[in-house]
Amino acid sequence: MKMPTQEGRKRYRPNGIYKGPFTNDESFWEVCTCLPECPDPCQGQCGCQACATAYEDSLYFEGLNGTRF
């Protein structure tokens, strides 16, 4: 598993890992590799899989209830 960056630890406290809303299964956890230069919120365009997954999850939930996180 990759190590989260310092910026990643700020974005996904306390350990820089996006765990998703419904899973405790570590195989679905993603490590944030963002740098301070990354946009906030990041949609994963920098290559960060944690942010890409979080963005995809927000789109899914937005489609379910019509609100945005």
C-alpha positions in Angstrom: 0.0 0.0 0.0 1.2 3.5 -0.8 1.9 5.9 2.0 -0.3 9.1 2.2 1.4 12.4 1.7 1.4 15.1 4.4 -1.3 16.9 2.3 -3.3 13.7 2.1 -3.3 13.4 5.9 -4.8 16.9 6.0 -7.5 16.1 3.5 -8.5 12.7 5.0 -7.9 12.9 8.7 -6.4 11.3 10.7 -4.4 9.0 8.5 -4.8 10.1 4.8 -7.0 7.2 3.8 -10.4 7.5 2.1 -12.5 4.7 3.4 -15.7 5.3 1.6 -19.1 5.7 3.2 -20.1 2.0 3.5 -17.1 -0.2 3.8 -14.7 -1.4 6.5 -13.0 -3.7 4.0 -9.4 -2.5 3.6 -9.3 -3.7 0.0 -11.6 -0.7 -0.9 -9.6 1.9 1.0 -7.6 4.5 -1.0 -4.5 6.5 0.0 -4.4 10.2 -0.7 -1.3 11.2 -2.6 -2.3 14.9 -3.1 0.3 17.7 -2.8 -0.4 21.2 -1.6 -0.7 22.4 -5.2 -3.7 20.1 -5.8 -7.1 21.8 -6.1 -9.3 21.6 -3.1 -11.6 19.8 -3.5 -9.5 17.5 -5.7 -11.4 15.2 -8.1 -8.4 13.0 -8.7 -7.1 14.9 -11.7 -3.6 14.8 -10.1 -3.6 11.0 -10.1 -4.8 10.6 -6.5 -7.0 7.6 -6.4 -8.5 8.5 -3.0 -9.8 11.8 -4.3 -11.0 10.2 -7.6 -12.9 7.6 -5.6 -14.4 10.2 -3.2 -15.5 12.3 -6.2 -17.1 9.2 -7.9 -18.9 8.4 -4.6 -20.2 12.0 -4.3 -21.5 11.8 -7.9 -23.3 8.5 -7.1 -24.9 9.9 -4.0 -25.8 13.1 -5.7 -27.7 11.1 -8.3 -29.5 9.2 -5.6 -30.9 12.1 -3.7 -30.2 15.2 -5.8 -28.0 16.9 -3.3 -24.2 17.4 -3.4 -21.8 16.7 -0.6 
